[in-house]
Amino acid sequence: MKSIYYINYWRYHMEKIDDFLIKLPFCYDKIKENMFFYLNYFQLIGTAQHSLEVAQEAEILADKFGLNPQKAYVAGLLHDIGGVVPDESRVILATELHFNIFEEDKHLPLLLHQNFSAYIAKEHFGIEDEQILSSMACHTTLKPGATEFDKLIFISDKLKWDNKHSAPYFDEVLNQLDISLDKGCLAYFDWLFEVGMPIIHPYTQQAYDELKLKYQ
């Protein structure tokens, strides 16, 4: 195995994206192993397990809806790697990288991890497929004009609720997924807006409005 060269010792207050692009002995046909190594290095073991579960769910749903299961698996594996960038550094780094930042992102920097996931996947994991990168960059909020593949990764993430308790919307989303991806996403949004959120990202609102209009 090749030697592993670490960058400066990781700290929660790093404010350069290069500090998160640690040099790894990557074999690009072993995305799962790379993802686990990367997230475990940053002590995000739970995130790594969640990502594997999302990948497995996405692969199953991709086959169900006639999408590419292999791409879905890769997108699921890498969808949360942006979590290595801590909350307190996200707005600064996102600004430096010229991300499209909303006021809601500044109030809830957690939302920006989806953007960092796509960025790190491309710059560090060698992912060039725009379908995969697009789905990763909106897997938390979805977005207006979302593709079927975007919706696939979005709802796969929601089905694998990252919580010790089962997702309260789980059964209804599964029922609606028997009809379509749109219906599954709409069921999740219906729950989200009924429960109420302190911050609603503009992309989430626009995606929800599109789906509601489509099924009025």
JOKAUR-V379521 format. One record per run of one state. SS is the DSSP state (2 for helix, 1 for strand, 0 for the rest). FROM is the first residue (numbers start at 1). TO is the last residue. Records with the same first field share a line. If there is no record, write none. Layout:
SS = FROM-TO ; FROM-TO
//
This chain:
0 = 1-16 ; 21-30 ; 42-44 ; 65-68 ; 79-80 ; 85-86 ; 97-102 ; 108-108 ; 124-129 ; 137-147 ; 160-169 ; 178-180 ; 196-201 ; 215-216
2 = 17-20 ; 31-41 ; 45-64 ; 69-78 ; 81-84 ; 87-96 ; 103-107 ; 109-123 ; 130-136 ; 148-159 ; 170-177 ; 181-195 ; 202-214
//
